[in-house]
Amino acid sequence: MKPENIIVEKKTSEHKVPNNSKCYENDSFQYNSQDLDQEQKVDVNPVQLNSQNVNVYVENKKVDYSGKITGITVQKKDNEALQYVDIFLYFGQKCGLPVFETISDCNGNFVIEDIPPGYYIIYAQIKNNINYQSNYIKVLPGQTVYQTLALSEKTSPSNDF
């Protein structure tokens, strides 16, 4: 059987549009006789499966962002190491309670560990009249800062503590 196209209806109509112009409309329907004889199966409930692999790797590696301040305490006039000096660490300004306290060892060395990054002030004191106050010390993440504390005698009494 040879497929052939059959024209079912052909119609031309004329419409009037404003401005006295004419518009022609042409309708035609064509069917292919071969298409009418074939059955088509359509699945109305299609199933679609999607899969995606996600790989997650977790390392148990600790990153330490804390800093450390190390140093030595010496007497300013002769650079001799001072032992057992009280050392106070303040965050920002010297007011209130210190964030860390320690005492220098018998050689004058001290270590302040596990401090968060920031700006600090160190105040050191031995007896009541020999002391030292540092300027701001900047501690960066994972950085070790070395500080020499040169203590000297106070010239006038003040109420620091």
N, C-alpha and C positions, 0 to 999 in steps of 0.2 A: 504494500500500500504506500502510495506516494503522498508525503505530507503536503498539504495545500492550505493556503490561507483563505479563509472565507470572510467576506465582509458582511456583517449582519445588518448594519444600519449606517447610513451616511446622511447627514442632515446639515444643511447650511441655513443659518438664520441671520437676519439683518436687524441690527439694533440702532436706534437713534440716540445719539449722545449729545449733550448740550453743545452749543456752537455750530449746530447744523452739520455735523460730520457723521459719517456712517462707519459702523464697526461690524466686521464680518466675523462670525464664529463658526468653526467647522468641527463637528463631532463625528468621530468614527470609532467603531469597536471592531477589533479583529481578534479572532480566535484561531489558534492552530489546532487542527483536527487531531494531530498526533498527541498533543498535550491533554486532550479531553479523554483519551482512552487509557492513560497510564494512572496507576494507583501509586500514591506516595504515602509512606509511613513516616509520621512525625512523632518523635518522643517528646511528650509534654512535660516530663519530669526528668530533665537531664541531670546527670551527676558529674560534678567537677571536683577533682581532688587537687589540692595545693599543698606542697610541702616545702618547708624552709628549714635549713640547718643553721643553728646559731651556736657558735663555739665561744665559750667564756673561759678565760684563763685568769685565775686569781693567784697572785703571789703573796706569800706571807713575809713580805719584806718591810721592815719598819724604817721609815725615814725620820731621822731625828733633826728637828729644826731648832733645837735649843742651843744656846750659846754658852760660853765659858769665859770667866775672867780669872786670870792668874797673875801673880806678881810677887813682889817682895816689899817688906816694910824696912825703911832705913831712917836713920837720924839725919836731918838735913845738914847740920853743921859739920859733921865729919864722915858722912856716908856709911856709917857703921850699921850693920843689920840689927834691927830691934826684934826681940822675941816676945811672944805672947801678947801681941797687940790686938785689941778688940776692933773688929772691922764690921761696919754696917753698910749694907747696900740698900739704896732707896731708888724707887722707880720714879723718874722725873725729877721731883724736887725733894729736898730734905725736910720733910714734914711728916708728922704722924709716926707710925711704926715702920721699921725697915722691912723690906721683903726678904732679906737674907742676913744672917749674922754668922760670923766665924771668928776664929782666933788664929793668928799666925803661929807657925811652928817654932821650934828652937833655933832655926836658921833664918827666920823672918819671912819664910815663904807662905803663901796662902793660895787657896783655890776656891772659886765660887762656881759651881757647876749647875747644869740644867736650868738655865734662866731663859725666859722667852726673849725674842728679839725686841729691842727698844733702846731708849736712852736712860742711863743710870747715873747716879752720883754715889761715890764711895766716901764714907766718913770713917776715919780711923782715929783711935784714941788709946793712949796709955797714960795711966795716972789721970789726974784731972787737968793738968796744964799742958800736956804735949798732945797735939792732934794734927790732923790733915783732912782737908776736904777737896775732892777732885772737881774738875769741871765735868760737863756732861760726857759720858762715855757711851759711844754708839756700839751696840752689839747687833750684828747681823745674823741671820739664820745659819747655824752650823759653824760660826766663827769663834775663835779663841783670841781674846784680847789680853795683852800683857800690860800691866800697870805697875809702875814703881811709886810707892807711897812714901814721900819724904816728909816725915813728921818734924814739926818744930814747936817750940814753946809759944804759948799765947802771950801777947804783950799786954793785953787788957782783959780782965775777966768779963765773960759774957755768959748768958744762959742759953747754951746750945741744946742742952738736954735737961 
